[in-house]
Amino acid sequence: MVLGGDAGRVPTEVTLDNWQSASHLHWTFQHVADFLPTAVIGRGVGPVAELPAAAEPTELSDIPLHDNTNGRRTTVGDVMAATATDGWIVTHRGRLITEQYYGGMTADTSHLLMSVSKSLIGMVAGALVSNGALNVDAELSHYVPALAGSGYNGATVRHLLDMRSGITFSEDYLDPMAEVRLLEQAIGWAPRTVPDLPTTMYDYLLTLRQGSPHGGPFRYRSCETDILAWVCEAVSGLRMPELMSAVLWSRLGAENNATIAIDAVGTGMFDGGINTCLRDLVRFGSLYLGGGTSLTGEQVVSMSWIADTYDGGVDSRDAFAASPDDNRMPGGMYRNQCWFPYPGNNVLLCLGIHGQMIYVNRSAGLVAAKLSSWPLPQDATKLFPTIAAFDEIATQLS
């Protein structure tokens, strides 16, 4: 099976209506700035965090594993071939084990992260909590008074971080009238079929209404990250591109600038619009191994923030189990914009639709990342074999 497509082929008819269609994803996810407005998240002037090669090369593609989701024996390489991979990378204890690109993608290619963006926004919030500027127990309206008149009245920062507000918001990507798709219309990611929708991110968020008590079961809602970013901007007095550069990206040892898609007034598509290269994803993921310290030695967030992310709250797993959605991660939890797929707190995931992933295995000292262009937004037959492949790599390397 051939991985990827031809990234050099410029589609002749990419439009707002079809850029997220299966036939265009491989190209559009690597060229967002060519057809959508974006802002730069600067890497700053600091040193690049090197990823030295492992002393002894390790062939990972031939590692065997059992794909429980599809009920078959397979290999790491076959999983990557079967999951529309654009690129994947593995580091072990700070050393580069493998780095693979397909269909024209390169190490410097900026790729859309979709909801892996949420984990980056969560880390920005963590930086603000770490320096005392943001209180996770404070009500949102304390920072953004306009939210007092919205469905988010009474919700706290913690509710956003763990996606436990009571806001009515459908994440059904295949329903064009779901709130997640209407938000895209509001910010200019999709053609407007509902003429009276607001025309900016923040104006749309103010229309959302509460359907159940805040602090209830976990339910995945992209709008939670968008509100969280709004709060972070209000706390800092900076727009997200400048804020993320200052507290995260310039301190990460990133190799390249990142970018974020923006609406008509310059507000970011926080929940899924960040673009960056594959290597910088493992540099970001390394924060979860290093107690919040980057590979260049800078303390980006406090050790207590990383510990809180792994430990969760007293009822985080109960809230996850009570979710009305089919999360297919029994015993798992969601904390600080990250997924924990297993009952323990060893494996952390940052996930985005169409196959974007950061994988962190704490006990193995392993950080991996994968960028993809799955035809469907969500596909368990691709997601869980990918997790299993990285699990097996971690087992082999540890």
N, C-alpha and C positions, 0 to 999 in steps of 0.2 A: 504494500500500500504506500502511496506517495504522500509524504507529509507536506502540509502547506499548499500554497499555490504559487502564482507568479506575481510577487509584490511589485515588480517593475511594470506590469501591465496596467495602464491607467484606464479604468472603466470609462466608457464614453457617455454613460447616462446615469451617473451618480446624482441623486436628488435627495431632498429631505424625506421624501416618501419611501425611498428604497435603500438608503445607505445601510440600514440594519438588516437587510435581506441576506439570506444565506450566500447568494452568488457574489456579493460584494464585500463581505466581512473581512476577508483576508487583506484586502487593499485598504478599506476605509479605516480599520482599526489601527493601521500604521500611517494614516495620512489625515487625521482628524483636522489638523490646522489648515489643510487645503480646502476644506469646504465648510468649516464652522469657525466662529470667532474664538480665539483663545488668548490667555494671558500667561506670561512666563513666571515660573516659580524658580528663582535664581539659585544656583548652587553656591554662590559666593566665590571667594578667592582662596579659600583654604585648600589644604592638600587633599588629593584623592586617596581614599582608603584602598590600599592595594589588596588584591585577592591573589596571593601567591599560589602557584600551582602546587599540588600535592607532590611530595617527594617521590612517591611511586604511583604511576598511573593505574587507575582502577577502571575496568570495563564494566559499566553499569547496565548497558542495554541487554546483556545476556542473562541477567539475574532472573531466575524463575520465581513465579508467585502464583497464587490461586486467586482468580477474579471471582469472588463470591457473588457479586451482583449479576454477572452474566453466566455463572456456573461453568467455568472452564479454567484450565491451566494455561498460563501465558507467560510472557516475559516483560520486563520493563520496557524494552524497545518496542514490542508489539503494542503495549498500552499507549505509548507515545504516538505510534503510527495510527492507532485507531481513534484518537481523540483530537483530531484537527489541530495539532500542535504547530505553533509558529516559532516557538523557542522554549528551551528549558535549561535549567542550570542547577547545580548542586554544589554546596560548599560544606566542608566538614571541619569543625574547629578552626574556622577562618581561612581554610585553604580550598582552592578551587579544584573540584574533582572532575566535573564535566560541564561543558557549555555547548549547546547545540542550537543551530538556527536552520530554518527551512523556508523555501519558496522566496528567497530574496531578502529575508530579514537579516539584519546584522547586529553586532553588539551595540552600535550607536543608534539603532532604530528606536524611535519613540512609539510606544504601543499603548492603546487605550486600556486602562485598567478596569473599567466598569466599577463594580462595587468593592474591589480592593481599595479604591479611593476612600471608602468609609474608614478603613483602619488607619490610613494616614491622617484623616481628620480627627479620629479618636486620639492619635498620638499628639496632635497639636493641642487638643483639650488636656491631655495628660501633662504637657509641658506647662500649660497655664495653671493647672492644679498644683503642679510641683513647685512653681514659684509663688504660690499663694494668691494668685489673681482670680482664680475660679474656685467656687465652692460647689461640690457635686450635690450637696443637699439643698442648695438654694433654689427657689422657684424661678422659672425662666423669665417671668415678667419683671423680676428684680434687675435683670440685665437688659431685657428688651421689653419696655413697657407696652409696646403695641400688642404683645402676645396675651395681655390680660383680657383683651376682647376677642380672643380666638378660642378654638377648641383646646389649645394648650394651656389655658388658664388653670393654675394649680399644679401643673406638672413641674418636675424638677429636672435638673441636669442629669442626675443619675438615671431617671426614667428614659432619657434620650440615649445615654451611653449604652444601656442594656436593652433598648427597644421594648420598653414596657409601659408606654403611655397608653391611653385609651382612645387614641385618635382612630377614626374610620378612614382607612387607606388600603385599597386593594393593590397587591403586588402581582396581579395576574398579567404577565407580560404578553400573553396572547389575546387579551381583551383590549381592544383599542379605546374603550371607554373607562378602563380602570384608572384610578387616580395616578398610578405610576406613569401611565401613558399620557394622561391629561397634563401632568407636570411637564412632560417633554414638549407638548404643544405650547405651553405657556412660555417656556424659555427659548423656543426656536429650534428644538431638536427634531421637530416633526411638523408637517403641514397642519394648519389650523382647520379643524372640522367643527369646532365649537366656538362660534364667533365671539361670544361674550366672556370667554376666559380671560383672566388677567394676562398681562404681557411681560411680567417679570417673575423671577423665582419667589421673592419675598411676598409680593402681592398674592400669588397663588397660595402660598403656605397659610396666609391669614384667612383663607376661605375654608380651611379644613375644620371639621367639627368632631367633637368628642362623642364616642359611641358607647364607651364603658369606662369604669373607674381607672384613673391613672394608677400605675403600680401593680397591675394585674399580670396575667401570663405574658410570656415573651411572644411577640408577633413581629415578623420581619417587615419593617416599613422604611422605605428609602427616605421618606420625609423627615424621620427622626434625625438623620445625619445632616440634612439641610438646615433644620432648626438649630442643631448643635453648632454648626459652622457660623450661623448668624449670631449666636450667643458669643462664640469665640471672637468674632469680629467686633462686637459691641464691647467686650471686656478689654480688648487690646487697642481699639481705635484704629486698627489696620484692616485693609481688605485681605482676603485669604492668601492671594499670591505672595504679598509682602510678608504676611504673618507666618505662613508656612516656611518661607525662605529663611526668616529670621530665627525661628525656634526649632526648626527641624532640618530642612534641606541643606542649609549652609553649614550645618554642624554634623552632617552624616558622612562626610567624605564622598559625596555623590560625584559621579564621573561627568554627568550631564545635567543641564537644566531640565526641569520638568515643566509641563504646561497644564493648564486647566481650561476647559471650555467655559465660556461665559455667556450670560444673557445680554439683552439689549442695553442694560445699564451697567454692565461689567460685573455682575454678581456671578459667582462660580456655580458650575454644576457639581456641587460638592459630593453628592452621593455616588457619582459614577463617571465624572468627566476628567479625571487626572490621567495624564499620559507620561510615561517615562520608559527608560530602557531596562532590560532584564537584569543586568548586573546591579543596578541601583535598588532593585527590589530585594536582593539578598543583603545588601548593605542595610536597608531599612529593617528587614526581618531579623538581622543580627542584634538589634536593640533588645529583642525579647530574650536573647540568650545572655546578653551582657549586662543585665540589670539596669538597662536604660542608657548604657554607655556605648557610644559608637565605636566602630573599628579604628577611628583616629584617636580615641581616648577621651572624647568630649562627653560629659554627662548631659544627655538630651532631656531625659525625664528622670524622676527620682526612682530609686530602687523600690520604694514603697508602691509606686504606681504600677510597675511591672509585677510586683508581688500581688497586688490587688487584682490585676488582670488575670493572673493564673489562679488565684484562690477563689475568686468570685465572691458573691454575697451569700448570706446564710440560706437564702431560698432561690439562688440562681438556677440550680438544677431542677428544682420543683417547678419553677416558672417556665423553664424550657420544656419539661415533660407535659405541662398543662397547655402548651401552645395548641391552638386549633389547626395549625398547619402540619403537613406531613414533612417533618424535618429529617427523618430517617437517620437520626443520630441518638439512639437510646442511651440515656445516661449522660448526655452531653450538656453543654450550656453555651450561652452567649454573654460575653462580658467586654465592656469597653470597646465595642465595635469589632470584636474578634470572635471566631467560632472555636469551640472545643468539642471535637467529635466523639470523644470517648469518656467513660466515667472518671478516669484519672485526669490530672491536669498537666500531662506531659506533652501532648501534641496540640499546637495552636495553628489555626488556619485563618488566612485572610482570603476571602472568596469574592469573585465577580462573575456575573453571567457570561455565557459563551466561553467559559473555561479559563478564567484568570485565577491564579492561585499563588499565595505564599504559604509554604509549609515549614513549620518550625518544630523540631523534635528536641526537647530540652535535654533529655538524658543522653542522647546520642551526639549532642553538639552539632546538629545538622540543620542547615537552612537551605531550602530549595525554592524555586519559583518556576512557574509555567505560564506562558501566554499563548492563547489559543483563539480559534475562530470557529467554535462549534456552530453548526447550522441553527440549532434551537437554543433559546436563552438558558433553559435549565434541562439537564439530561443526566439522570442518575447513572445511566449505563456508561457515562464518560467520567463523571465526578468521582464516584467511589473507587473504580479501578485506578484512577490517578492517585488518590490518597493511599490506596493499598500499595502501589508501586513505590511511592516515597517511604511508606512504612518499611517495606522490605529492604530498600536501600539503607535506611537507618539501621536496621537490624544487621545487615551485612557489614557496614562500616564501623559499627560499635563493638 
